[in-house]
Amino acid sequence: MNDHNIGIGPTGELSLRVSVGTLVKVLFPDPLSGKLMLALERTATLQTVENKSVVIVKAKPFGGGVRLLNPPGLKALIGEFHYDSERSLEEGDFRIQINPKYWGKIKEICKEHLHNKGKEILDPSPVRELAEEFEDSLKIRITPDKYELTPNGMLVEDTMTETENIHARGLLTVRVYYLFDAMLKNQKIIDVIIENCNSYSDTDLQKMAFEDARQGGKGRANAMLIMPLDELETLYRSIPKEKRSSLIQYKGHLLDGNVPAILNAVSN
């Protein structure tokens, strides 16, 4: 339940943005080869770059913001905080502005919830985000009985970077990710994913995003990108560690900087 008395946006004291989210490694066996395949969400987003409208297409892991269940309870632990945007207030997302001295406490709270010892401050489950993002990409709403979900730990990004989130762009942000593996069990959904990936090029998505904006939308389009898991891990192992969080090209597609986080073989 949201506390609508909590403010919005950074202040002099509440200068650090904290984003707590999930990243999900969506996997399935290739129907022909049996190889383990990874599915990423491909997003096309209309942006303004140097006063020009362009559509950027990137592939990224599934997942998103976790739900902040108990804002008053969090306030009792870290003092005053704000949501980072109106959107986070409306959605109840754990994307907040805090006094930097409480970043350590936030990490403790998140770790407690990882081991089911938390005080129900947040909900780390990725089920809601998976359902929404599958609907965006495939126009179907996946349910938990269609995949086997396995927790895979927690990742903390202590280094402050400017967020690209359209609702809080440019704010200095630290992050906590709950990591999960989701092994798809439904062959019909697997077939739809493969068809979707093969049906839409990045150029198609760019055109769709421009058309969405022309019709009064936000200038977005979504599809999926699939690839052999071992092939992607080999690619990232060939890249120096300090550069793996940069945007990487894979067979003509742009991969987001958080892709290595879900790859066990290269995330450490």
N, C-alpha and C positions, 0 to 999 in steps of 0.2 A: 504493500500500500504506500503510495507516494505521499510525501509531506510537502504540500504546495506552499508552505511558508519558507521553504529552502530557496535561496536565490539562484540566479543563473549567471554564468560567465565568470571570468577571472577578476580578482581584485589585487591590490598591492600585497595583501597578506596571503590570499588564496591564489598563488601564482603558478602552482604545478598542476598540470592536467594528468589524471590517472585514468587509464582505460583498462578495464578488466573484461576479458573476452574468452572465446573458445576458438580453437583451430581443430578441424576434423580432417583426418586422412581418410577419404572415401575410397574404398578398394573393391575390386571385383575380379574374378578370374575371366580372362578372355575366352569366349565361347569356342574359338577355333584353336588357339595355341595352348590355352591353359595358363598362360603367363599372367602374373599378378599385375593388374592395371590400376593406375591412379586416376581419379577424376578430380579436376579442378573447376572452379566456377570462372567462366570468362565474362567479364563485365566491360561494356562500352559506355563511357561517360562523356557527355559534352562538357568541355571546359573552355575557358578563355585563356589563351596563351599569347602574350605580346599583342593584345587587342584583337586577336583573331579567334574565331570559334573553331575548335578542333575536337575530334572525338578520340579519346585515348582508350585503347583496348588492352586489358591486362588479365592474366589468369592468376587466380589466388586460391588458397584453401577455403573450403567451406567453413562457416562459423561466423561469429559476430559478438555483440555485446552480451554479457550475462545480466540477468535481472537483479536489481537491487531490491531485496524483499523488505528490508526494515531500515528505512532512512533514520528514524529516531534512534534505533539501536546503534547504528554507525556513528551518529552524532555524539552519542554518549561515550564512544571510544576514542574519537579523534577530534572532537570539538566541531566548530563551524565548518561547513563545506557548502559548495554550490554545485549544481549540475553544470555541465559544460555548455549546454544549449537547451532551447525550448524542446527540441526533439527528444533529448535524453530524459527530460522531465516527463514528457508525455508517455514515452515508452517504458520508463522506469529502468533505464540502462545504467550500469555502473560505469559511467563516464563522467567524472566529477573533477572539480577544482578543489585542491586542498592546500593547507600550509605545508611546505616541503618537509618540515621536521616530522610529519606524521607518515611519510612514505614507508618507513620501516614497519610501523604498526599495520598499515594496509597489507603489506606482504605477510605479516604474521596472521592476520585475519584470513587471507586467501589460503594460506597453507593449512590452517585449521579446517577450513571447509573441504580442502582436498582429502583430508583424512576423516571426514564426517564428524569433526569435533567442534564445528562452528556453532554459533548462536543464531543460526538461520538469518544471517545478515544478507546473504546472496544465494542465488541458485546457479551452480556451475553447469547445469545440464545443457547440452547443445541441441536438444530435440526441437525446441521452438525455432531456432535459427535454421536448422537443416530443413525443416518443413517449409519455411518461407522461401529459402533460396532455391530449393528444388522446384517450388511453384513458379518462381521468377524465371528459371531456366527452361523447365520442361512443361510447365502448365499442369503439373500433377503435384499433389501434396503427399509426400512420403510420410508413412507412419512407422513407429518404432518396431513393429513386427516385421518390417521389410529389411531390417539390417541388424547385425550383431554389434553392439556398441561396447568398446573396451576403453576404460580410462588409461591414459598413457603419460601421466605426470603433469607437471606444471613448469612453465617457462617464464622467467622474469627478465625484463629488459630494463636495466637500471639507467642506461644512457638516454638522456633526454634528446628527443628529436621532434621536429615540427610535424604535427599531424596533417594528413591530407584529407581527413574527414571533412566533407563539404559543410557540415554544421558547425565546425570549430577549427577551420583551416588555419594553420600557422601557429597554433598554440603548442608550447613546449610540453611534451608528453612522455611519461614512463608507462610501461605496460606489464600486465600479467596475463598470460594465456593458460587456460586449462586445455590440455591436449587429449585428443581421443582418436581411436581408430574406429571406423564404421565399415564393416564388411557386408556388402550387399548380398541378400539371399534370394531376391525375387528376380527371376529371369526376364520377366516382361519389362521391369524397370531398367535392367541392364541393357536390353535391346533398344529401349527408347533413348538411353544415354548415348549409345554408340551411334544411332541414327542422327541424333541431335548434333553430336560433334562433327559428323561427316557432312551434315547438311548446311552448316553455316560457317563461312570464312570470316576472318576478322573484318574484311571489307564489307561483307554483308551486315555485320553488326554495326559498323560505322554508319552505313546508310540507314539502318533501322533506328539508330539513336537520333540522327538528324531528323528523320521523319517524325519520331516521337515528339521532339521539340517543336517541330512545325505545327503539330496538332495540339500544342498546348501542354505537353508533358514535360518531364524533367530532363529529357534528352538522354535516355538510357535504353540499353538493350542487354539481354543476358543469354548466354548459351554455356555449353560445357566444353572442356578440353580434356581428352584422355591420352594417356601415354604409358608405356611399360615402366613400372616402378624402378626396376633395376637400371634402366637406361637413364632415368632422371638422376638417380643417385650417382651414377658414373659421371654424368655431366658436372654435378656440383663438387664431386671430389676432385675434379680437374681444375677447379677455381680456387685461388687462395682464400683462406678463411676470412680474411678481412674484407673481401669483396663479395662474399656470398649473399650478403643482405642488400646488395644493389639489384637493380632491374637487370634481368638476364634474358637473353634471346634463346628460344628453343624452337628450332624448325620454323622460324618466321613469326613465332608468338612471343609476346613479352610476358615474363614471369615476375610476379610481385616479390618484393624483398622478404616476405615472411614465409615463402615456400619452404626454405631449408628447415624451418622450425618443426615441420611435421615429418621430416626424413630422418629416421633414427640413425642411419649410417653416416650422416654428415652434420647433424645438429650439434654435436659436442665438439 
